Amino acid sequence: MRQRALTRRAVLRGTAAGAVAMAVAGCSAPEAAPPAPKPPDPETVLLTGVIADKEQMVALYRQAVLAGGRPASVLGPFQQRHEAHLAELRRRLPPSPAPTPASPTPAPPSSPPASAPAAAKVSVARLRELERKAAAARPRQIGSVSPALAQLLASIGACEATHAVALARAS
């Protein structure tokens, strides 16, 4: 059998084919960018806001009792119910994942901090107005949440509405 002589063209084709094969075999897909963070769950966002509002409400009741505007026997039960609401709302909040260096810091709450100056006296009229506003906000909040959370928010709203009426009688 006679061997064919290698031509320069054959060598070049073989070299080119080998280079392409090596490039394809050695190439890896470009490193994928980390997935975009998922948008926060709307229920979690709502729960976080309601919890912040409840924390402020509890702080205002404490402040009112400490200022001596009404005795603790009158305002204490209102505060205790808000604390019970707060505990149940926190129980429903999903556990937060460990923060990663790339995750943004949470935005500060829109409401004033719960540690408002103790010197400012909280009136029953102010508490009544805050209760009324909170109760009025609940129907708007329950439209897009799970049935269980909607039921809880509706119950909390009913309690807040009752507080507003009872505080009107107490003033």
VEXPAGU-725982 format. One line per 3 residues: number of its first residue (from 1); their letters; for each residue x, y, z of N, C-alpha, C, CB. Coordinates in nm, 4 decimals. Glycine has a CB too. Example, Ala and Ser with C-alpha at 12.3 -4.5 7.8 and 13.67 -1.06 7.14 Angstrom:
! residues 2
1> as> 1.3190/-0.5690/0.7800/1.2300/-0.4500/0.7800/1.3200/-0.3300/0.7800/1.1308/-0.4473/0.9046 | 1.2850/-0.2250/0.7080/1.3670/-0.1060/0.7140/1.2900/0.0030/0.7870/1.4084/-0.0598/0.5725
END
This chain:
! residues 171
1> mrq> 0.0828/-0.1145/0.0000/0.0000/0.0000/0.0000/0.0883/0.1221/0.0000/-0.0947/-0.0010/0.1178 | 0.0476/0.2108/-0.0748/0.1270/0.3310/-0.0935/0.0762/0.4418/-0.0022/0.1235/0.3761/-0.2404 | 0.1626/0.5037/0.0695/0.1240/0.6142/0.1548/0.1220/0.7417/0.0754/0.2177/0.6270/0.2736
4> ral> 0.0197/0.8187/0.1085/0.0120/0.9477/0.0418/0.0982/1.0458/0.1168/-0.1335/0.9980/0.0325 | 0.1571/1.1308/0.0467/0.2393/1.2339/0.1094/0.1476/1.3407/0.1656/0.3408/1.2950/0.0083 | 0.1834/1.3864/0.2774/0.1033/1.4916/0.3380/0.1329/1.6223/0.2667/0.1317/1.5035/0.4901
7> trr> 0.0277/1.6863/0.2323/0.0432/1.8167/0.1695/0.0335/1.9244/0.2763/-0.0632/1.8388/0.0589 | 0.0812/2.0369/0.2346/0.0760/2.1483/0.3274/-0.0694/2.1826/0.3617/0.1480/2.2708/0.2682 | -0.1589/2.1719/0.2684/-0.2998/2.1981/0.2920/-0.3587/2.1006/0.3931/-0.3768/2.1909/0.1617
10> avl> -0.3256/1.9776/0.3829/-0.3765/1.8762/0.4748/-0.3279/1.9037/0.6159/-0.3337/1.7359/0.4302 | -0.2017/1.9418/0.6280/-0.1460/1.9718/0.7589/-0.2178/2.0933/0.8197/0.0065/1.9976/0.7485 | -0.2402/2.1964/0.7369/-0.3075/2.3151/0.7855/-0.4517/2.2842/0.8273/-0.3054/2.4238/0.6787
13> rgt> -0.5211/2.2022/0.7465/-0.6574/2.1643/0.7829/-0.6600/2.0870/0.9136/-0.7210/2.0812/0.6721 | -0.5676/1.9964/0.9289/-0.5603/1.9160/1.0507/-0.5292/2.0032/1.1718/-0.4545/1.8063/1.0361 | -0.4392/2.0978/1.1524/-0.4035/2.1875/1.2624/-0.5235/2.2744/1.3002/-0.2824/2.2763/1.2235
16> aag> -0.5920/2.3260/1.2000/-0.7089/2.4100/1.2265/-0.8175/2.3292/1.2957/-0.7630/2.4710/1.0961 | -0.8430/2.2084/1.2487/-0.9451/2.1242/1.3102/-0.9072/2.0900/1.4540/-0.9652/1.9955/1.2284 | -0.7790/2.0633/1.4774/-0.7327/2.0330/1.6133/-0.7482/2.1535/1.7054/-0.5865/1.9877/1.6109
19> ava> -0.7174/2.2714/1.6525/-0.7298/2.3929/1.7334/-0.8753/2.4183/1.7707/-0.6726/2.5140/1.6580 | -0.9646/2.3958/1.6729/-1.1067/2.4141/1.7005/-1.1527/2.3115/1.8034/-1.1899/2.4022/1.5706 | -1.1104/2.1886/1.7893/-1.1506/2.0842/1.8835/-1.0990/2.1152/2.0232/-1.0994/1.9471/1.8373
22> mav> -0.9766/2.1624/2.0328/-0.9210/2.1955/2.1638/-0.9938/2.3156/2.2248/-0.7701/2.2247/2.1523 | -1.0278/2.4123/2.1393/-1.0970/2.5307/2.1902/-1.2355/2.4947/2.2427/-1.1084/2.6375/2.0807 | -1.3058/2.4086/2.1682/-1.4397/2.3688/2.2121/-1.4306/2.2856/2.3390/-1.5125/2.2899/2.1014
25> agc> -1.3358/2.1952/2.3457/-1.3231/2.1085/2.4624/-1.2740/2.1870/2.5840/-1.2277/1.9925/2.4324 | -1.1874/2.2828/2.5621/-1.1298/2.3566/2.6738/-1.2132/2.4753/2.7176/-0.9937/2.4034/2.6379 | -1.3043/2.5168/2.6357/-1.3849/2.6331/2.6717/-1.4947/2.5909/2.7675/-1.4450/2.7001/2.5461
28> sap> -1.5184/2.6753/2.8598/-1.6338/2.6538/2.9448/-1.7271/2.7704/2.9220/-1.5941/2.6401/3.0953 | -1.8492/2.7475/2.9577/-1.9464/2.8556/2.9419/-1.9022/2.9719/3.0292/-2.0912/2.8086/2.9795 | -1.9273/3.0916/2.9831/-1.8888/3.2049/3.0676/-1.9570/3.1937/3.2034/-1.9252/3.3395/2.9997
31> eaa> -1.8865/3.2399/3.3047/-1.9393/3.2290/3.4392/-2.0732/3.3010/3.4476/-1.8400/3.2861/3.5417 | -2.1723/3.2276/3.4916/-2.3065/3.2844/3.4994/-2.3111/3.3883/3.6118/-2.4127/3.1729/3.5227 | -2.3773/3.4962/3.5829/-2.3952/3.5994/3.6850/-2.4852/3.5431/3.7941/-2.4558/3.7307/3.6240
34> ppa> -2.4636/3.5829/3.9168/-2.5522/3.5324/4.0218/-2.6956/3.5719/3.9912/-2.5098/3.5860/4.1606 | -2.7881/3.4850/4.0257/-2.9276/3.5168/3.9946/-2.9702/3.6450/4.0671/-3.0204/3.3989/4.0340 | -3.0545/3.7179/3.9991/-3.1058/3.8419/4.0590/-3.1848/3.8057/4.1840/-3.1953/3.9220/3.9575
37> pkp> -3.1712/3.8838/4.2883/-3.2475/3.8505/4.4093/-3.3960/3.8560/4.3811/-3.2122/3.9459/4.5245 | -3.4646/3.7624/4.4443/-3.6098/3.7579/4.4268/-3.6712/3.8815/4.4913/-3.6700/3.6277/4.4881 | -3.7758/3.9339/4.4297/-3.8426/4.0459/4.4961/-3.9035/3.9970/4.6263/-3.9516/4.1089/4.4046
40> pdp> -3.9098/4.0837/4.7258/-3.9648/4.0384/4.8541/-4.1101/3.9943/4.8392/-3.9544/4.1500/4.9592 | -4.1443/3.8952/4.9183/-4.2807/3.8442/4.9195/-4.3749/3.9546/4.9674/-4.2923/3.7181/5.0100 | -4.4822/3.9833/4.8931/-4.5738/4.0905/4.9347/-4.6316/4.0709/5.0749/-4.6869/4.1013/4.8361
43> etv> -4.6590/3.9473/5.1127/-4.7118/3.9223/5.2470/-4.6079/3.9555/5.3534/-4.7565/3.7760/5.2609 | -4.4818/3.9234/5.3248/-4.3755/3.9543/5.4196/-4.3589/4.1047/5.4338/-4.2436/3.8903/5.3755 | -4.3667/4.1754/5.3223/-4.3569/4.3213/5.3269/-4.4723/4.3785/5.4094/-4.3576/4.3811/5.1836
46> llt> -4.5929/4.3284/5.3850/-4.7099/4.3751/5.4599/-4.6944/4.3442/5.6087/-4.8387/4.3101/5.4051 | -4.6564/4.2210/5.6406/-4.6381/4.1830/5.7807/-4.5350/4.2718/5.8497/-4.5958/4.0365/5.7907 | -4.4256/4.2987/5.7812/-4.3209/4.3828/5.8381/-4.3742/4.5221/5.8696/-4.2018/4.3922/5.7424
49> gvi> -4.4541/4.5775/5.7792/-4.5119/4.7096/5.8021/-4.6121/4.7105/5.9157/-4.5778/4.7592/5.6769 | -4.6972/4.6086/5.9205/-4.7977/4.6014/6.0274/-4.7281/4.5817/6.1619/-4.8989/4.4858/6.0010 | -4.6234/4.5016/6.1646/-4.5479/4.4805/6.2888/-4.4857/4.6119/6.3356/-4.4377/4.3730/6.2685
52> adk> -4.4271/4.6871/6.2443/-4.3672/4.8164/6.2817/-4.4737/4.9106/6.3387/-4.2980/4.8819/6.1591 | -4.5905/4.9125/6.2758/-4.6988/4.9975/6.3265/-4.7446/4.9522/6.4660/-4.8182/4.9958/6.2285 | -4.7543/4.8209/6.4849/-4.7961/4.7678/6.6151/-4.6923/4.7996/6.7225/-4.8186/4.6155/6.6066
55> eqm> -4.5649/4.7886/6.6876/-4.4597/4.8214/6.7840/-4.4706/4.9675/6.8274/-4.3202/4.7939/6.7237 | -4.4998/5.0536/6.7318/-4.5163/5.1944/6.7643/-4.6390/5.2145/6.8545/-4.5297/5.2780/6.6352 | -4.7468/5.1448/6.8237/-4.8689/5.1577/6.9033/-4.8438/5.1122/7.0476/-4.9838/5.0752/6.8401
58> val> -4.7758/4.9996/7.0646/-4.7444/4.9503/7.1990/-4.6585/5.0527/7.2733/-4.6715/4.8133/7.1918 | -4.5606/5.1089/7.2036/-4.4733/5.2092/7.2663/-4.5532/5.3323/7.3086/-4.3603/5.2503/7.1697 | -4.6492/5.3729/7.2272/-4.7308/5.4890/7.2628/-4.8191/5.4607/7.3839/-4.8172/5.5311/7.1444
61> yrq> -4.8741/5.3412/7.3916/-4.9535/5.3059/7.5100/-4.8655/5.3057/7.6346/-5.0207/5.1676/7.4916 | -4.7450/5.2495/7.6234/-4.6529/5.2501/7.7379/-4.6222/5.3938/7.7795/-4.5215/5.1746/7.7034 | -4.5977/5.4767/7.6810/-4.5658/5.6162/7.7070/-4.6836/5.6863/7.7750/-4.5287/5.6881/7.5763
64> avl> -4.8048/5.6580/7.7299/-4.9234/5.7199/7.7900/-4.9398/5.6771/7.9348/-5.0491/5.6839/7.7104 | -4.9143/5.5504/7.9630/-4.9266/5.5016/8.1000/-4.8190/5.5652/8.1878/-4.9161/5.3472/8.1044 | -4.6954/5.5737/8.1353/-4.5857/5.6320/8.2135/-4.6067/5.7811/8.2381/-4.4525/5.6099/8.1421
67> agg> -4.6689/5.8490/8.1413/-4.6921/5.9923/8.1566/-4.8033/6.0198/8.2567/-4.7262/6.0552/8.0220 | -4.8816/5.9198/8.2903/-4.9849/5.9355/8.3912/-5.1136/5.9970/8.3403/-4.9331/6.0174/8.5013 | -5.1320/5.9998/8.2084/-5.2556/6.0546/8.1529/-5.3764/5.9730/8.1946/-5.2474/6.0608/8.0013
70> rpa> -5.3666/5.8466/8.1882/-5.4711/5.7538/8.2313/-5.4017/5.6449/8.3115/-5.5520/5.6937/8.1087 | -5.4668/5.5906/8.4079/-5.4026/5.4838/8.4867/-5.3802/5.3593/8.4005/-5.4891/5.4479/8.6107 | -5.2840/5.2822/8.4434/-5.2515/5.1586/8.3728/-5.3707/5.0652/8.3694/-5.1325/5.0892/8.4381
73> svl> -5.4579/5.0736/8.4675/-5.5762/4.9858/8.4693/-5.6692/5.0157/8.3524/-5.6526/5.0013/8.6017 | -5.6673/5.1399/8.3024/-5.7527/5.1763/8.1889/-5.6839/5.1429/8.0570/-5.7883/5.3260/8.1937 | -5.5575/5.1834/8.0417/-5.4875/5.1652/7.9135/-5.4142/5.0322/7.9027/-5.3891/5.2772/7.8931
76> gpf> -5.3872/4.9687/8.0148/-5.3141/4.8422/8.0132/-5.3773/4.7336/7.9275/-5.3005/4.7921/8.1515 | -5.5076/4.7109/7.9380/-5.5682/4.6065/7.8546/-5.5553/4.6340/7.7038/-5.7148/4.5919/7.8907 | -5.5615/4.7606/7.6650/-5.5434/4.7950/7.5232/-5.4018/4.7574/7.4797/-5.5698/4.9473/7.4985
79> qqr> -5.3054/4.7946/7.5621/-5.1657/4.7639/7.5325/-5.1439/4.6127/7.5250/-5.0733/4.8259/7.6391 | -5.2027/4.5389/7.6168/-5.1859/4.3932/7.6184/-5.2423/4.3289/7.4914/-5.2542/4.3332/7.7422 | -5.3556/4.3796/7.4437/-5.4120/4.3241/7.3202/-5.3211/4.3536/7.2015/-5.5530/4.3811/7.2945
82> hea> -5.2638/4.4729/7.1982/-5.1698/4.5044/7.0901/-5.0453/4.4159/7.0981/-5.1295/4.6530/7.0956 | -4.9999/4.3875/7.2180/-4.8848/4.2977/7.2339/-4.9186/4.1570/7.1863/-4.8392/4.2941/7.3807 | -5.0415/4.1118/7.2120/-5.0849/3.9798/7.1628/-5.0905/3.9789/7.0104/-5.2236/3.9423/7.2214
85> hla> -5.1411/4.0878/6.9515/-5.1434/4.0986/6.8051/-5.0007/4.0919/6.7508/-5.2128/4.2308/6.7601 | -4.9136/4.1653/6.8148/-4.7739/4.1715/6.7724/-4.7091/4.0341/6.7762/-4.6957/4.2685/6.8606 | -4.7342/3.9592/6.8820/-4.6777/3.8241/6.8943/-4.7282/3.7337/6.7818/-4.7133/3.7628/7.0318
88> elr> -4.8564/3.7413/6.7514/-4.9117/3.6569/6.6450/-4.8589/3.6991/6.5084/-5.0651/3.6630/6.6461 | -4.8466/3.8264/6.4848/-4.7925/3.8745/6.3564/-4.6469/3.8302/6.3402/-4.8027/4.0295/6.3471 | -4.5694/3.8414/6.4457/-4.4283/3.7981/6.4387/-4.4181/3.6487/6.4146/-4.3537/3.8349/6.5681
91> rrl> -4.5104/3.5727/6.4714/-4.5085/3.4269/6.4525/-4.5285/3.3913/6.3055/-4.6177/3.3595/6.5386 | -4.6036/3.4721/6.2346/-4.6331/3.4449/6.0938/-4.5255/3.4963/5.9997/-4.7651/3.5061/6.0565 | -4.4330/3.5738/6.0500/-4.3255/3.6273/5.9675/-4.2266/3.5156/5.9385/-4.2552/3.7475/6.0372
94> pps> -4.1945/3.4913/5.8100/-4.1005/3.3829/5.7806/-3.9627/3.4173/5.8348/-4.0933/3.3560/5.6287 | -3.8848/3.3140/5.8695/-3.7505/3.3416/5.9197/-3.6681/3.4085/5.8110/-3.6817/3.2119/5.9678 | -3.5911/3.5061/5.8496/-3.5107/3.5772/5.7503/-3.3822/3.5007/5.7274/-3.4808/3.7226/5.7954
97> pap> -3.3391/3.4911/5.6002/-3.2149/3.4206/5.5715/-3.0965/3.5017/5.6245/-3.2002/3.3947/5.4193 | -2.9860/3.4328/5.6410/-2.8655/3.5011/5.6879/-2.8269/3.6067/5.5851/-2.7481/3.4001/5.7113 | -2.7963/3.7278/5.6286/-2.7641/3.8329/5.5333/-2.6342/3.8022/5.4600/-2.7540/3.9676/5.6041
100> tpa> -2.6326/3.8336/5.3326/-2.5133/3.8167/5.2515/-2.4527/3.9543/5.2300/-2.5454/3.7464/5.1154 | -2.3217/3.9593/5.2036/-2.2585/4.0895/5.1858/-2.3189/4.1702/5.0718/-2.1117/4.0716/5.1618 | -2.3732/4.1023/4.9700/-2.4272/4.1730/4.8549/-2.5700/4.2215/4.8772/-2.4222/4.0843/4.7338
103> spt> -2.6358/4.1734/4.9833/-2.7750/4.2125/5.0020/-2.7827/4.3547/5.0555/-2.8467/4.1153/5.0971 | -2.8799/4.4308/5.0044/-2.8921/4.5691/5.0493/-2.9433/4.5748/5.1925/-2.9852/4.6479/4.9566 | -2.9114/4.6826/5.2588/-2.9597/4.6994/5.3946/-3.1065/4.7380/5.3902/-2.8768/4.8054/5.4706
106> pap> -3.1854/4.6902/5.4854/-3.3279/4.7222/5.4826/-3.3505/4.8713/5.5035/-3.4030/4.6420/5.5892 | -3.4563/4.9198/5.4433/-3.4906/5.0610/5.4562/-3.5397/5.0876/5.5975/-3.5977/5.1023/5.3521 | -3.5093/5.2035/5.6500/-3.5576/5.2333/5.7851/-3.7082/5.2464/5.7839/-3.4932/5.3621/5.8400
109> pss> -3.7732/5.2171/5.8962/-3.9191/5.2273/5.9005/-3.9633/5.3705/5.8764/-3.9730/5.1773/6.0351 | -4.0806/5.3840/5.8146/-4.1308/5.5165/5.7825/-4.1879/5.5872/5.9040/-4.2356/5.5073/5.6751 | -4.2194/5.5125/6.0076/-4.2766/5.5729/6.1262/-4.1655/5.6159/6.2207/-4.3728/5.4757/6.1959
112> ppa> -4.1940/5.7090/6.3085/-4.0920/5.7508/6.4028/-4.0549/5.6363/6.4948/-4.1395/5.8708/6.4837 | -3.9340/5.6370/6.5454/-3.8913/5.5264/6.6309/-3.9772/5.5154/6.7556/-3.7458/5.5432/6.6702 | -3.9855/5.3916/6.8052/-4.0684/5.3656/6.9224/-4.0120/5.4331/7.0471/-4.0808/5.2156/6.9455
115> sap> -3.8852/5.4690/7.0441/-3.8241/5.5317/7.1608/-3.8371/5.6833/7.1522/-3.6761/5.4912/7.1731 | -3.9574/5.7302/7.1314/-3.9831/5.8742/7.1279/-3.9587/5.9307/7.2667/-4.1286/5.9051/7.0797 | -3.9309/6.0588/7.2754/-3.9020/6.1158/7.4068/-4.0155/6.0906/7.5052/-3.8763/6.2652/7.3946
118> aaa> -3.9799/6.0477/7.6240/-4.0804/6.0161/7.7248/-4.1508/6.1416/7.7741/-4.0164/5.9427/7.8418 | -4.0896/6.2574/7.7494/-4.1483/6.3820/7.7984/-4.2775/6.4162/7.7237/-4.0479/6.4967/7.7845 | -4.2884/6.3719/7.5991/-4.4085/6.4030/7.5209/-4.5248/6.3200/7.5737/-4.3855/6.3756/7.3688
121> kvs> -4.6308/6.3889/7.6078/-4.7473/6.3203/7.6629/-4.8338/6.2690/7.5481/-4.8290/6.4149/7.7561 | -4.8769/6.1457/7.5589/-4.9635/6.0853/7.4588/-5.1059/6.0949/7.5107/-4.9230/5.9366/7.4288 | -5.1895/6.1631/7.4367/-5.3280/6.1809/7.4811/-5.4139/6.0624/7.4377/-5.3864/6.3122/7.4252
124> var> -5.5231/6.0459/7.5072/-5.6199/5.9412/7.4714/-5.6784/5.9727/7.3341/-5.7336/5.9300/7.5788 | -5.6946/6.0993/7.3034/-5.7479/6.1378/7.1723/-5.6527/6.0934/7.0615/-5.7708/6.2909/7.1652 | -5.5226/6.1075/7.0852/-5.4254/6.0629/6.9839/-5.4296/5.9116/6.9688/-5.2824/6.1084/7.0212
127> lre> -5.4363/5.8403/7.0786/-5.4459/5.6939/7.0721/-5.5725/5.6520/6.9976/-5.4449/5.6328/7.2142 | -5.6823/5.7190/7.0280/-5.8096/5.6875/6.9617/-5.7979/5.7097/6.8111/-5.9245/5.7738/7.0199 | -5.7362/5.8192/6.7699/-5.7210/5.8486/6.6272/-5.6305/5.7450/6.5589/-5.6634/5.9905/6.6077
130> ler> -5.5231/5.7059/6.6252/-5.4342/5.6031/6.5687/-5.5055/5.4688/6.5569/-5.3080/5.5878/6.6553 | -5.5867/5.4361/6.6554/-5.6651/5.3113/6.6499/-5.7632/5.3162/6.5322/-5.7423/5.2883/6.7841 | -5.8290/5.4300/6.5149/-5.9262/5.4452/6.4061/-5.8575/5.4309/6.2701/-5.9974/5.5823/6.4158
133> kaa> -5.7416/5.4955/6.2538/-5.6678/5.4871/6.1268/-5.6192/5.3448/6.0995/-5.5482/5.5836/6.1283 | -5.5717/5.2777/6.2032/-5.5246/5.1405/6.1861/-5.6394/5.0488/6.1449/-5.4595/5.0893/6.3157 | -5.7542/5.0645/6.2102/-5.8712/4.9820/6.1758/-5.9169/5.0095/6.0328/-5.9872/5.0086/6.2743
136> aar> -5.9108/5.1350/5.9911/-5.9537/5.1706/5.8553/-5.8581/5.1153/5.7493/-5.9640/5.3227/5.8415 | -5.7334/5.0931/5.7848/-5.6353/5.0413/5.6880/-5.6496/4.8914/5.6640/-5.4946/5.0712/5.7360 | -5.7060/4.8193/5.7566/-5.7109/4.6723/5.7464/-5.7863/4.6209/5.6229/-5.7755/4.6156/5.8704
139> prq> -5.9028/4.6748/5.5853/-5.9694/4.6209/5.4662/-5.8847/4.6326/5.3391/-6.1011/4.6920/5.4453 | -5.8056/4.7370/5.3280/-5.7185/4.7522/5.2099/-5.6054/4.6506/5.2114/-5.6604/4.8944/5.2035 | -5.5661/4.6070/5.3289/-5.4536/4.5155/5.3407/-5.4906/4.3702/5.3142/-5.3938/4.5272/5.4768
142> igs> -5.6147/4.3338/5.3318/-5.6501/4.1920/5.3236/-5.6838/4.1463/5.1819/-5.7669/4.1639/5.4140 | -5.6898/4.2377/5.0871/-5.7312/4.2017/4.9520/-5.6389/4.1060/4.8798/-5.7444/4.3230/4.8718 | -5.5091/4.1102/4.9063/-5.4165/4.0298/4.8273/-5.3315/3.9359/4.9123/-5.3268/4.1199/4.7474
145> vsp> -5.3831/3.8951/5.0253/-5.3057/3.8068/5.1119/-5.3750/3.6719/5.1247/-5.2856/3.8703/5.2509 | -5.3059/3.5786/5.1873/-5.3629/3.4454/5.2071/-5.4857/3.4550/5.2972/-5.2579/3.3489/5.2682 | -5.5758/3.3587/5.2857/-5.6958/3.3625/5.3707/-5.6646/3.3672/5.5204/-5.7819/3.2420/5.3420
148> ala> -5.5630/3.2941/5.5630/-5.5304/3.2926/5.7063/-5.4828/3.4300/5.7530/-5.4223/3.1865/5.7360 | -5.3977/3.4939/5.6746/-5.3503/3.6272/5.7121/-5.4626/3.7291/5.7012/-5.2318/3.6694/5.6238 | -5.5486/3.7144/5.6006/-5.6629/3.8057/5.5876/-5.7534/3.7970/5.7102/-5.7434/3.7738/5.4601
151> qll> -5.7758/3.6751/5.7581/-5.8596/3.6568/5.8768/-5.7955/3.7217/5.9986/-5.8839/3.5075/5.9032 | -5.6651/3.7046/6.0142/-5.5955/3.7649/6.1277/-5.6019/3.9175/6.1203/-5.4491/3.7179/6.1320 | -5.5750/3.9735/6.0026/-5.5780/4.1192/5.9879/-5.7184/4.1751/6.0104/-5.5277/4.1594/5.8492
154> asi> -5.8195/4.1022/5.9636/-5.9574/4.1465/5.9862/-5.9905/4.1451/6.1356/-6.0566/4.0567/5.9085 | -5.9453/4.0430/6.2055/-5.9696/4.0350/6.3501/-5.8972/4.1478/6.4238/-5.9242/3.8981/6.4049 | -5.7745/4.1750/6.3824/-5.6989/4.2838/6.4437/-5.7696/4.4168/6.4165/-5.5529/4.2869/6.3899
157> gac> -5.8183/4.4350/6.2935/-5.8897/4.5577/6.2597/-6.0161/4.5751/6.3422/-5.9244/4.5587/6.1128 | -6.0868/4.4657/6.3652/-6.2076/4.4730/6.4482/-6.1717/4.5125/6.5911/-6.2828/4.3378/6.4474 | -6.0635/4.4590/6.6416/-6.0194/4.4936/6.7767/-5.9802/4.6419/6.7831/-5.9001/4.4039/6.8197
160> eat> -5.9100/4.6881/6.6800/-5.8694/4.8294/6.6768/-5.9912/4.9216/6.6692/-5.7760/4.8557/6.5571 | -6.0909/4.8823/6.5926/-6.2135/4.9627/6.5846/-6.2834/4.9678/6.7203/-6.3093/4.9055/6.4776 | -6.2841/4.8550/6.7897/-6.3422/4.8506/6.9236/-6.2633/4.9388/7.0196/-6.3468/4.7064/6.9757
163> hav> -6.1300/4.9375/7.0058/-6.0468/5.0244/7.0887/-6.0840/5.1711/7.0666/-5.8973/5.0018/7.0577 | -6.1020/5.2096/6.9405/-6.1340/5.3492/6.9108/-6.2648/5.3902/6.9786/-6.1436/5.3710/6.7585 | -6.3632/5.3028/6.9745/-6.4920/5.3330/7.0389/-6.4754/5.3384/7.1909/-6.5989/5.2269/7.0004
166> ala> -6.4032/5.2414/7.2466/-6.3856/5.2372/7.3915/-6.3041/5.3558/7.4420/-6.3183/5.1071/7.4324 | -6.2051/5.3969/7.3650/-6.1246/5.5138/7.4057/-6.2063/5.6420/7.3990/-5.9997/5.5270/7.3168 | -6.3026/5.6474/7.3072/-6.3897/5.7654/7.3009/-6.4720/5.7751/7.4288/-6.4829/5.7593/7.1763
169> ras> -6.5124/5.6627/7.4831/-6.5909/5.6614/7.6065/-6.5035/5.6924/7.7274/-6.6596/5.5256/7.6247 | -6.3735/5.6560/7.7164/-6.2827/5.6747/7.8294/-6.2341/5.8199/7.8420/-6.1632/5.5815/7.8151 | -6.2499/5.8981/7.7361/-6.1956/6.0342/7.7447/-6.2912/6.1328/7.8047/-6.1557/6.0821/7.6100
END
